Each structure stands twice: as structure tokens, then as C-alpha cells.
């Protein structure tokens, strides 16, 4: 079990959008024993989602400064939308520059997903998207630029709530999207957005006969935990996380879900 749990000590700095109500609860379930987190909020006064995501990336260094000289082993950037806007090439340069400056890796949710897909050898992918149409299209372009063929998209966007349309989703809002893609010709399914609750939807389908499933938050926790433990991505550890072998019992205890 130690191989799957990555039972090593580590401190992760998590950067999450200011109104995100999902990332911290899910990370609290996902982190292996021995890994702790500090959280800094990505902030913007803009009323436009697109402008906020641009400002989150533009203000990254100032956000990291909130951690001061805390002995971080890695920083986890929990806003996939910002990656879509800057593009995969610029994102890679961005991560390399931060690591050189700060002496710890910056791991973005989008790059963590691509590492998960690469570990499984997936090429054709399906997306469950809680985004408005414009951002969904940008996400498709991002994955295509990273070398993946997006063959299916299940859209679950709903802007009728009083709060944020993504953060207002319930514990299994994405489950219908997963079920819609189950029989499609895809190698893997990605649940997009760190603001969409995903762990319950994934866990209750862990033994299904559909393709492997991950989410942006799940992939980010997996890739960051590997970095902290000094381990490389592999099909074995990617699938172990997606099946809930490393976090499922904590999920059942802390946040039981029935679907």
C-alpha cells in the first residue's frame, strides 16, 4: 500500500480561484498521508470569467508570494481555464520559469491531465464540461494542441443558479456526463474544471466497464503527490488513483455519496 499512498512528507502550496468552493474539500480527501497543503487564493475584481482567468495567470508571482518562505515542495495551480487561455506552449515556459525562480515545481491542472493521459497512452478522449460554450471550445483546442483527439464532449453547463454556474453544481452533476460517454469510442474521459465536484462521480463508477476517468483536481493531486514523493507517472499509479485506491476510503468516511 505504501507504493500507492506515497507515504512521504511534503508541503504543497495550492492556488485556487477566489470563489472556488470545491478544490480544497476535494484536495483534503485526495492528499496521501504525510502531505499537507497551504492555500492561496487567486483574486481578481473583474466581473468577466475570461478576464479573471487572465488576471489569475498574470498575477501568479504575487499569489505565490503569499507563501513567503514556507518550505514548499511543490505548488499546484488549480485553475484549468487559465491554461486554456495562455496555451500549452506558453504554459510550459511559465512552469519552467517559476521552478527556476522558486526552486520548487509548479504543476498546473491542465499539464497534470496531459501527464495522466500520456501515462495511459490515451489518444482519443471524451470531455465532461461544466463550462460555457466559449470556454469549452478553448479547452478542446488546448487538448488538441497537446496531441489528443477530442471525439466526444458532454456539456453540463447551467447558468440558472444564483451563485457561480460551475461552483453551484452538486456532488454528482458530472455523473450524467460520464454515463453519456460510457459507450463512446474514447480511450479515457476527463471531467473538466477544478470547481466541478468530481470525486463522488468517479468513485461510484470506479469498477464500471467504461473507459478510465479522471478530473482536473484528481489529476493535479496525483501529479503533485508524485512530485513530492519523487516518483514518475505510470499507468499503474494513474489507474490506482482513478479507481480511488489511494483516496476512496477517505472519501467514503468524510463525504459519503449515494447516486
The 8 nearest C-alpha neighbors of each residue, nearest first, counted from 0:
[[1, 3, 2, 4, 245, 5, 6, 244],
 [0, 2, 4, 3, 5, 6, 7, 245],
 [3, 1, 0, 5, 4, 6, 236, 245],
 [2, 4, 0, 1, 5, 245, 236, 239],
 [3, 5, 1, 6, 31, 245, 2, 0],
 [6, 4, 2, 3, 7, 1, 228, 31],
 [7, 5, 4, 32, 33, 1, 31, 8],
 [8, 6, 33, 5, 228, 9, 34, 32],
 [9, 7, 33, 34, 6, 10, 227, 228],
 [8, 10, 34, 227, 72, 35, 33, 7],
 [9, 11, 35, 71, 72, 36, 34, 12],
 [12, 10, 36, 73, 74, 71, 72, 13],
 [11, 13, 74, 37, 36, 38, 75, 71],
 [12, 14, 38, 75, 74, 37, 11, 39],
 [15, 13, 76, 39, 77, 40, 38, 75],
 [14, 16, 77, 40, 41, 78, 13, 17],
 [17, 15, 41, 19, 40, 18, 42, 78],
 [16, 18, 40, 41, 42, 19, 15, 43],
 [19, 17, 16, 20, 166, 163, 15, 40],
 [20, 18, 16, 194, 21, 17, 166, 22],
 [21, 19, 18, 166, 22, 194, 23, 24],
 [22, 20, 194, 19, 24, 23, 196, 25],
 [23, 21, 25, 24, 193, 26, 194, 20],
 [22, 24, 26, 25, 21, 27, 20, 38],
 [25, 23, 27, 26, 22, 21, 28, 20],
 [24, 26, 28, 22, 27, 23, 29, 21],
 [25, 27, 29, 23, 28, 24, 30, 22],
 [28, 26, 24, 25, 29, 30, 23, 36],
 [29, 27, 25, 26, 30, 249, 250, 246],
 [28, 30, 26, 246, 27, 25, 31, 220],
 [29, 31, 26, 28, 34, 27, 32, 220],
 [32, 30, 4, 34, 33, 29, 5, 6],
 [33, 31, 34, 6, 30, 4, 7, 5],
 [32, 34, 8, 7, 6, 31, 9, 35],
 [35, 33, 9, 8, 32, 31, 10, 30],
 [36, 34, 10, 11, 9, 33, 37, 30],
 [37, 35, 11, 10, 12, 38, 13, 34],
 [36, 38, 12, 13, 11, 39, 35, 10],
 [37, 39, 13, 12, 14, 36, 40, 15],
 [40, 38, 14, 13, 62, 65, 41, 15],
 [39, 41, 17, 15, 16, 14, 42, 38],
 [42, 40, 16, 17, 55, 15, 14, 62],
 [41, 43, 17, 40, 55, 16, 44, 51],
 [44, 42, 51, 45, 54, 55, 41, 17],
 [43, 45, 46, 42, 51, 47, 54, 50],
 [44, 46, 47, 43, 51, 50, 48, 54],
 [45, 47, 48, 44, 51, 50, 43, 49],
 [48, 46, 50, 49, 45, 51, 52, 44],
 [47, 49, 51, 50, 52, 46, 45, 53],
 [50, 48, 52, 51, 47, 53, 84, 80],
 [49, 51, 53, 47, 52, 48, 54, 45],
 [52, 50, 54, 48, 53, 49, 43, 45],
 [51, 53, 81, 55, 49, 54, 50, 48],
 [54, 52, 50, 55, 51, 56, 81, 57],
 [53, 55, 57, 51, 52, 56, 58, 50],
 [54, 56, 52, 58, 53, 41, 57, 51],
 [55, 57, 59, 58, 54, 53, 81, 52],
 [56, 58, 54, 55, 59, 53, 60, 52],
 [59, 57, 55, 56, 61, 60, 54, 62],
 [58, 60, 62, 56, 61, 57, 55, 63],
 [59, 61, 63, 62, 58, 64, 57, 97],
 [62, 60, 64, 63, 58, 59, 65, 57],
 [61, 63, 59, 64, 60, 65, 58, 41],
 [64, 62, 60, 65, 61, 66, 59, 39],
 [63, 65, 61, 67, 66, 62, 60, 68],
 [66, 64, 63, 67, 62, 39, 61, 68],
 [65, 67, 64, 69, 63, 68, 12, 39],
 [68, 66, 64, 65, 69, 63, 70, 71],
 [69, 67, 70, 66, 71, 64, 65, 101],
 [68, 70, 66, 67, 71, 10, 12, 37],
 [71, 69, 68, 72, 10, 66, 11, 67],
 [70, 72, 10, 73, 11, 69, 12, 103],
 [71, 73, 10, 103, 11, 9, 227, 70],
 [74, 72, 104, 11, 103, 71, 105, 12],
 [73, 75, 12, 105, 11, 13, 106, 104],
 [76, 74, 13, 106, 107, 105, 77, 14],
 [77, 75, 107, 14, 78, 106, 108, 13],
 [76, 78, 15, 108, 14, 75, 193, 79],
 [79, 77, 80, 76, 81, 15, 193, 16],
 [78, 80, 82, 109, 81, 108, 192, 77],
 [79, 81, 83, 82, 78, 52, 84, 192],
 [82, 80, 52, 84, 83, 79, 78, 53],
 [81, 83, 80, 85, 79, 84, 86, 90],
 [84, 82, 80, 86, 81, 138, 141, 85],
 [83, 85, 81, 82, 86, 80, 53, 137],
 [84, 86, 82, 83, 89, 90, 81, 87],
 [87, 85, 83, 84, 88, 89, 82, 90],
 [86, 88, 90, 89, 91, 141, 145, 82],
 [89, 87, 91, 90, 86, 92, 85, 93],
 [90, 88, 92, 91, 87, 86, 93, 85],
 [89, 91, 93, 87, 88, 92, 86, 94],
 [90, 92, 94, 88, 93, 89, 87, 95],
 [93, 91, 89, 95, 90, 94, 96, 88],
 [92, 94, 90, 96, 91, 95, 89, 97],
 [95, 93, 97, 91, 105, 96, 92, 98],
 [94, 96, 92, 98, 93, 97, 99, 91],
 [97, 95, 99, 93, 94, 98, 92, 100],
 [98, 96, 100, 94, 99, 95, 101, 93],
 [97, 99, 104, 103, 102, 95, 101, 100],
 [100, 98, 96, 97, 102, 101, 95, 103],
 [99, 101, 97, 98, 102, 96, 103, 95],
 [102, 100, 98, 103, 97, 99, 104, 96],
 [103, 101, 98, 99, 100, 104, 97, 72],
 [102, 104, 98, 73, 101, 72, 105, 71],
 [105, 103, 98, 73, 106, 74, 102, 94],
 [106, 104, 74, 94, 75, 73, 98, 107],
 [105, 107, 75, 76, 104, 74, 223, 108],
 [108, 106, 76, 110, 109, 75, 111, 77],
 [107, 109, 219, 111, 215, 79, 110, 77],
 [108, 110, 112, 111, 79, 107, 113, 82],
 [109, 111, 113, 112, 107, 108, 114, 106],
 [112, 110, 108, 114, 219, 218, 109, 113],
 [111, 113, 115, 109, 218, 114, 110, 116],
 [112, 114, 116, 110, 115, 111, 117, 109],
 [115, 113, 117, 111, 112, 116, 118, 110],
 [116, 114, 112, 118, 113, 117, 237, 111],
 [115, 117, 113, 121, 119, 114, 118, 120],
 [116, 118, 120, 114, 119, 115, 113, 121],
 [119, 117, 234, 233, 115, 116, 120, 114],
 [120, 118, 234, 116, 117, 121, 115, 233],
 [119, 121, 117, 118, 116, 122, 234, 186],
 [122, 120, 116, 186, 119, 123, 117, 187],
 [121, 123, 147, 148, 124, 120, 186, 146],
 [124, 122, 148, 185, 186, 149, 121, 147],
 [125, 123, 185, 149, 187, 188, 186, 150],
 [124, 126, 151, 188, 152, 149, 185, 150],
 [127, 125, 152, 189, 188, 128, 190, 153],
 [128, 126, 190, 153, 176, 152, 154, 191],
 [127, 129, 154, 191, 130, 126, 155, 153],
 [130, 128, 156, 155, 165, 154, 191, 127],
 [131, 129, 128, 156, 135, 134, 132, 165],
 [130, 132, 134, 133, 156, 135, 129, 157],
 [133, 131, 135, 134, 136, 130, 156, 154],
 [134, 132, 136, 135, 131, 137, 130, 138],
 [133, 135, 137, 136, 132, 131, 130, 138],
 [134, 136, 132, 138, 137, 133, 130, 131],
 [137, 135, 139, 133, 134, 138, 132, 140],
 [138, 136, 134, 140, 135, 139, 83, 141],
 [137, 139, 141, 135, 140, 136, 83, 134],
 [140, 138, 136, 142, 141, 137, 143, 135],
 [141, 139, 143, 137, 138, 142, 144, 136],
 [140, 142, 138, 144, 139, 143, 83, 137],
 [143, 141, 145, 139, 144, 147, 140, 138],
 [142, 144, 147, 140, 146, 145, 141, 148],
 [145, 143, 141, 146, 142, 140, 87, 147],
 [144, 146, 142, 143, 147, 141, 87, 113],
 [145, 147, 143, 144, 142, 148, 122, 141],
 [148, 146, 143, 122, 142, 145, 123, 149],
 [147, 149, 123, 143, 150, 122, 124, 146],
 [150, 148, 124, 151, 125, 123, 147, 139],
 [149, 151, 148, 125, 124, 123, 185, 152],
 [152, 150, 125, 149, 126, 153, 124, 180],
 [151, 153, 126, 125, 127, 154, 128, 150],
 [154, 152, 127, 176, 126, 128, 155, 151],
 [153, 155, 128, 156, 127, 152, 129, 176],
 [156, 154, 129, 128, 157, 153, 176, 173],
 [157, 155, 129, 130, 154, 131, 158, 128],
 [158, 156, 159, 164, 155, 160, 129, 165],
 [157, 159, 164, 160, 156, 163, 165, 161],
 [158, 160, 157, 161, 164, 162, 163, 156],
 [161, 159, 162, 158, 164, 167, 163, 157],
 [160, 162, 159, 163, 164, 167, 158, 166],
 [161, 163, 160, 167, 164, 166, 165, 159],
 [162, 164, 166, 165, 167, 161, 160, 158],
 [165, 163, 158, 167, 157, 166, 160, 162],
 [166, 164, 167, 163, 168, 195, 194, 129],
 [165, 167, 194, 163, 168, 164, 195, 20],
 [166, 168, 165, 164, 163, 162, 169, 160],
 [169, 167, 166, 165, 172, 195, 170, 164],
 [168, 170, 172, 171, 167, 196, 195, 166],
 [169, 171, 196, 172, 199, 168, 197, 200],
 [172, 170, 174, 173, 200, 169, 199, 196],
 [173, 171, 169, 174, 168, 170, 175, 155],
 [174, 172, 176, 171, 175, 177, 200, 197],
 [175, 173, 177, 171, 200, 176, 172, 178],
 [174, 176, 178, 177, 173, 179, 172, 171],
 [175, 177, 179, 153, 173, 174, 178, 127],
 [178, 176, 174, 180, 175, 179, 181, 173],
 [177, 179, 181, 175, 180, 176, 174, 182],
 [178, 180, 176, 177, 181, 175, 153, 182],
 [181, 179, 183, 177, 178, 182, 176, 125],
 [182, 180, 209, 178, 183, 179, 177, 210],
 [183, 181, 180, 209, 184, 179, 178, 185],
 [182, 184, 180, 181, 185, 151, 179, 125],
 [183, 185, 182, 186, 123, 150, 151, 124],
 [186, 184, 124, 123, 187, 183, 125, 210],
 [185, 187, 121, 123, 124, 210, 122, 184],
 [186, 188, 211, 210, 124, 185, 212, 121],
 [187, 189, 125, 212, 124, 126, 211, 213],
 [190, 188, 126, 213, 214, 212, 191, 127],
 [191, 189, 214, 127, 126, 213, 128, 215],
 [190, 192, 128, 215, 214, 189, 127, 193],
 [191, 193, 194, 195, 215, 79, 190, 129],
 [192, 194, 216, 195, 215, 22, 77, 78],
 [193, 195, 166, 21, 192, 19, 165, 22],
 [194, 196, 193, 192, 165, 197, 166, 168],
 [197, 195, 170, 21, 198, 194, 169, 171],
 [198, 196, 200, 199, 195, 201, 214, 173],
 [199, 197, 201, 200, 202, 196, 25, 217],
 [198, 200, 202, 201, 197, 256, 203, 170],
 [199, 201, 174, 171, 197, 198, 202, 203],
 [202, 200, 198, 204, 199, 203, 205, 197],
 [201, 203, 205, 199, 204, 200, 198, 243],
 [204, 202, 205, 201, 200, 199, 258, 206],
 [203, 205, 207, 201, 202, 206, 200, 242],
 [206, 204, 242, 202, 203, 207, 201, 243],
 [207, 205, 204, 208, 242, 203, 202, 209],
 [208, 206, 204, 209, 205, 210, 203, 181],
 [207, 209, 206, 210, 181, 204, 205, 211],
 [208, 210, 181, 207, 182, 211, 180, 204],
 [209, 211, 187, 186, 212, 188, 181, 208],
 [212, 210, 187, 188, 209, 213, 241, 238],
 [213, 211, 188, 187, 189, 241, 210, 201],
 [212, 214, 189, 241, 217, 190, 218, 188],
 [215, 213, 190, 217, 189, 216, 191, 218],
 [214, 216, 218, 108, 217, 193, 191, 192],
 [217, 215, 219, 193, 214, 218, 220, 108],
 [216, 218, 214, 220, 219, 215, 221, 213],
 [219, 217, 221, 215, 112, 111, 216, 220],
 [218, 220, 108, 216, 111, 222, 221, 217],
 [219, 221, 223, 217, 218, 222, 224, 216],
 [222, 220, 218, 224, 219, 223, 217, 225],
 [221, 223, 225, 219, 224, 220, 111, 218],
 [222, 224, 226, 220, 225, 221, 219, 227],
 [223, 225, 227, 221, 226, 222, 220, 228],
 [224, 226, 230, 228, 222, 223, 227, 229],
 [227, 225, 223, 229, 224, 228, 230, 222],
 [226, 228, 224, 225, 229, 9, 72, 223],
 [227, 229, 225, 226, 230, 7, 5, 224],
 [230, 228, 226, 227, 225, 231, 224, 5],
 [231, 229, 225, 228, 226, 232, 227, 224],
 [230, 232, 225, 233, 229, 226, 222, 228],
 [233, 231, 118, 236, 230, 237, 234, 225],
 [234, 232, 118, 235, 236, 237, 231, 119],
 [233, 235, 118, 119, 237, 236, 238, 232],
 [236, 234, 233, 238, 237, 239, 232, 118],
 [235, 237, 239, 238, 233, 234, 240, 3],
 [238, 236, 234, 240, 239, 235, 233, 115],
 [237, 239, 241, 240, 235, 236, 234, 242],
 [240, 238, 236, 244, 242, 237, 241, 235],
 [239, 241, 243, 238, 242, 237, 245, 244],
 [242, 240, 238, 243, 239, 213, 212, 237],
 [243, 241, 205, 239, 240, 244, 238, 202],
 [242, 244, 247, 240, 246, 241, 245, 202],
 [243, 245, 239, 242, 240, 247, 246, 3],
 [244, 246, 243, 4, 240, 3, 247, 239],
 [247, 245, 243, 249, 29, 248, 244, 250],
 [248, 246, 243, 250, 249, 244, 245, 251],
 [247, 249, 251, 250, 246, 252, 243, 245],
 [250, 248, 252, 246, 247, 251, 253, 28],
 [251, 249, 247, 254, 253, 248, 252, 28],
 [252, 250, 255, 248, 249, 254, 253, 247],
 [251, 253, 249, 250, 254, 255, 248, 247],
 [254, 252, 250, 251, 249, 255, 28, 248],
 [253, 255, 250, 251, 252, 256, 249, 199],
 [256, 254, 251, 252, 253, 250, 257, 199],
 [255, 257, 199, 254, 258, 251, 170, 203],
 [256, 258, 255, 203, 199, 171, 200, 170],
 [257, 256, 171, 203, 200, 199, 174, 170]]
